[in-house]
Amino acid sequence: MAKALSKSQIAAEIAAKSGLTKKAATEILAFIAELAYKNAKNTFTLPGLGKLVLVNRKARLGRNPATGETIQIKAKRVVKFRVAKAAKDAILGKK
């Protein structure tokens, strides 16, 4: 399996494709990440990739794998990324 692209490799690809400098491409990536963090509460969509959403998880019973003891897991809010159908089709191929 191939290694994941690093931030600098992604910036270099964007710079090469768009004619921007690598520094400008890095700033764009940083700005998109910052925008996603600020707007994740209202869902943040990256067109063609997916969206960040906040999900409320209910309290539930779990099990300690080491001892087998039943434990109570508290309710919490988590961030999830829902992959867009276009991304799924592009990666996995259409059925």
Contacts in CASP RR format, 6 or more apart in sequence:
PFRMAT RR
TARGET T0000
AUTHOR 0000-0000-0000
METHOD contacts of the structure
MODEL  1
MAKALSKSQIAAEIAAKSGLTKKAATEILAFIAELAYKNAKNTFTLPGLG
KLVLVNRKARLGRNPATGETIQIKAKRVVKFRVAKAAKDAILGKK
5 13 0 8 1.000
7 26 0 8 1.000
7 29 0 8 1.000
8 22 0 8 1.000
8 26 0 8 1.000
10 25 0 8 1.000
10 29 0 8 1.000
11 22 0 8 1.000
11 25 0 8 1.000
11 26 0 8 1.000
11 29 0 8 1.000
12 22 0 8 1.000
12 25 0 8 1.000
14 20 0 8 1.000
14 25 0 8 1.000
14 28 0 8 1.000
14 29 0 8 1.000
15 21 0 8 1.000
15 22 0 8 1.000
15 24 0 8 1.000
15 25 0 8 1.000
18 25 0 8 1.000
20 28 0 8 1.000
32 46 0 8 1.000
35 44 0 8 1.000
36 44 0 8 1.000
36 46 0 8 1.000
36 52 0 8 1.000
40 52 0 8 1.000
40 53 0 8 1.000
40 54 0 8 1.000
40 79 0 8 1.000
41 54 0 8 1.000
43 51 0 8 1.000
43 52 0 8 1.000
43 53 0 8 1.000
43 54 0 8 1.000
44 51 0 8 1.000
44 52 0 8 1.000
45 51 0 8 1.000
45 52 0 8 1.000
47 84 0 8 1.000
48 84 0 8 1.000
48 86 0 8 1.000
48 87 0 8 1.000
49 83 0 8 1.000
49 84 0 8 1.000
49 87 0 8 1.000
50 81 0 8 1.000
50 82 0 8 1.000
50 83 0 8 1.000
50 84 0 8 1.000
50 87 0 8 1.000
51 81 0 8 1.000
51 82 0 8 1.000
51 84 0 8 1.000
52 79 0 8 1.000
52 80 0 8 1.000
52 81 0 8 1.000
53 79 0 8 1.000
53 80 0 8 1.000
53 81 0 8 1.000
53 82 0 8 1.000
54 77 0 8 1.000
54 78 0 8 1.000
54 79 0 8 1.000
54 80 0 8 1.000
55 77 0 8 1.000
55 78 0 8 1.000
55 79 0 8 1.000
55 80 0 8 1.000
56 75 0 8 1.000
56 76 0 8 1.000
56 77 0 8 1.000
57 75 0 8 1.000
57 76 0 8 1.000
57 77 0 8 1.000
57 78 0 8 1.000
58 75 0 8 1.000
59 72 0 8 1.000
59 73 0 8 1.000
59 74 0 8 1.000
59 75 0 8 1.000
60 72 0 8 1.000
60 73 0 8 1.000
61 70 0 8 1.000
61 71 0 8 1.000
61 72 0 8 1.000
61 73 0 8 1.000
62 70 0 8 1.000
62 71 0 8 1.000
62 72 0 8 1.000
62 73 0 8 1.000
63 69 0 8 1.000
63 70 0 8 1.000
63 71 0 8 1.000
64 70 0 8 1.000
64 71 0 8 1.000
END
